[in-house]
Amino acid sequence: MLDWTDRHCRYFHRLISNQVMLYTEMVTAPAILRGDRDKYIGFSPEENPVAIQLGGSDVKDLATCARIAEDYGYAEVNLNVGCPSDRVQKGRFGACLMKEPELVAACYDAMAGAVNIPVTIKSRIGVDEQEGYDQFNHFIQTVKTAGCETFVVHARKALLKGLSPKQNRHVPPLKYDYAYRLKAENPELNVVVNGGINTVEDAIEHWQHNDGIMVGRAFWNAPWLIRDMHEAAGLTAMKSSRDDVLQAYKAYCAEQIDKGLSLHWLIRPILGLYHGQMGNKKYKSYLVTEAPRRKNDVAVLDEARAFVIDSEKREFEDVS
Ligand SMILES: Cc1cc2nc3c(=O)[nH]c(=O)nc-3n(C[C@H](O)[C@H](O)[C@H](O)COP(=O)(O)O)c2cc1C
């Protein structure tokens, strides 16, 4: 998620689960080819497995970027066919590509031919006047013919005019049945469903119908949900607690500060770590006020943590 799941956020999420697949923010092909490459796509090997998400529609450029991403050590290349912003539309990529399945197929073909890692597509279920399942299915079948086996489906359509990107993430209704039907009719495909998955119960429901789920905003707001879903999925148990994760991230912050980063930026992904715990609000507001003032001082993390009341301690206090 643009401006959210940067490398620091992903490092932090990886501390919470050693097995979920993590995705970069969308990075455009021109940014990789002509920008400060390390700034845009540099990442720590500890974050892996990470999929890089590319934005673009120039077949040659995408193939070159896929190769560069593979050389950087990414585990997967994902093409964005879901972003509805004006800027992205002007560049002829993102969600508007739902109207150009043949071009997406050509992009897929070129990227897959350039690398040995999996290439996947993240799409909507339609844009603008595209309504029914048949149009969505036409898009998928066209790209599938080029060899694509994995589709991440944000299960709502996007309106390219009249709705902001933010509105396009909640106004058009979610139609999970499109993703379910896609899987039922194409059992050989990997279908990953995305959009509005906010609880472990939601996740369990979707796992009955699809191969996987992708979670965006809920993991940002309440990152420990990653662990809850990790456990619900029966993945290898992890022993660390929220506090262990905070300590490990504190060590990472110290390293990043030595490289010139500010604590102010680094605390963003951890604001929701104690979501749902007593004292969480004070923890967050302490981080938000202190980190910009003490840009190099990782002790701010422990001081903020001190506001959170352990549930065990709370029970003891309740009884006494
Ligand atoms: C701030 C923000 C930035 C986003 N940036 C991207 C992006 O770069 N690439 C992408 O595929 N989706 C992006 N999305 C959309 C999410 O990946 C996801 O499809 C959408 O939020 C629905 O899932 P959710 O309900 O689990 O959040 C972004 C969402 C938000 C809130």
The ligand as an SDF file (V2000), in Angstrom:
LIG
                    3D

 31 33  0  0  0  0  0  0  0  0999 V2000
   -3.0960    3.9890    1.5830 C   0  0  0  0  0  0  0  0  0  0  0  0
   -3.3610    2.8610    0.6210 C   0  0  0  0  0  0  0  0  0  0  0  0
   -2.4780    2.6220   -0.4080 C   0  0  0  0  0  0  0  0  0  0  0  0
   -2.6860    1.5580   -1.2970 C   0  0  0  0  0  0  0  0  0  0  0  0
   -1.7570    1.3130   -2.2530 N   0  0  0  0  0  0  0  0  0  0  0  0
   -1.8990    0.2120   -3.0400 C   0  0  0  0  0  0  0  0  0  0  0  0
   -0.8690   -0.1630   -3.9410 C   0  0  0  0  0  0  0  0  0  0  0  0
    0.1880    0.4730   -4.0470 O   0  0  0  0  0  0  0  0  0  0  0  0
   -1.0800   -1.2770   -4.6990 N   0  0  0  0  0  0  0  0  0  0  0  0
   -2.2300   -2.0280   -4.5910 C   0  0  0  0  0  0  0  0  0  0  0  0
   -2.3700   -3.0450   -5.2740 O   0  0  0  0  0  0  0  0  0  0  0  0
   -3.1900   -1.7010   -3.7440 N   0  0  0  0  0  0  0  0  0  0  0  0
   -3.0540   -0.6100   -2.9620 C   0  0  0  0  0  0  0  0  0  0  0  0
   -4.0310   -0.2910   -2.0650 N   0  0  0  0  0  0  0  0  0  0  0  0
   -5.2530   -1.1110   -2.0260 C   0  0  0  0  0  0  0  0  0  0  0  0
   -5.0780   -2.2940   -1.0590 C   0  0  0  0  0  0  0  0  0  0  0  0
   -3.9930   -3.1050   -1.4550 O   0  0  0  0  0  0  0  0  0  0  0  0
   -6.3310   -3.1620   -1.0130 C   0  0  0  0  0  0  0  0  0  0  0  0
   -6.5710   -3.6920   -2.2990 O   0  0  0  0  0  0  0  0  0  0  0  0
   -7.5700   -2.4020   -0.5750 C   0  0  0  0  0  0  0  0  0  0  0  0
   -7.2920   -1.5300    0.4950 O   0  0  0  0  0  0  0  0  0  0  0  0
   -8.6640   -3.4000   -0.1490 C   0  0  0  0  0  0  0  0  0  0  0  0
   -8.1770   -4.3000    0.8260 O   0  0  0  0  0  0  0  0  0  0  0  0
   -8.3740   -4.0690    2.4160 P   0  0  0  0  0  0  0  0  0  0  0  0
   -9.8610   -3.8910    2.6370 O   0  0  0  0  0  0  0  0  0  0  0  0
   -7.8420   -5.3180    3.0480 O   0  0  0  0  0  0  0  0  0  0  0  0
   -7.6090   -2.8520    2.7880 O   0  0  0  0  0  0  0  0  0  0  0  0
   -3.8410    0.7470   -1.1660 C   0  0  0  0  0  0  0  0  0  0  0  0
   -4.7190    0.9810   -0.1070 C   0  0  0  0  0  0  0  0  0  0  0  0
   -4.4900    2.0240    0.7860 C   0  0  0  0  0  0  0  0  0  0  0  0
   -5.4470    2.2380    1.9260 C   0  0  0  0  0  0  0  0  0  0  0  0
  1  2  1  0
  2  3  1  0
  2 30  2  0
  3  4  2  0
  4  5  1  0
  4 28  1  0
  5  6  2  0
  6  7  1  0
  6 13  1  0
  7  8  2  0
  7  9  1  0
  9 10  1  0
 10 11  2  0
 10 12  1  0
 12 13  2  0
 13 14  1  0
 14 15  1  0
 14 28  1  0
 15 16  1  0
 16 17  1  0
 16 18  1  0
 18 19  1  0
 18 20  1  0
 20 21  1  0
 20 22  1  0
 22 23  1  0
 23 24  1  0
 24 25  2  0
 24 26  1  0
 24 27  1  0
 28 29  2  0
 29 30  1  0
 30 31  1  0
M  END
$$$$
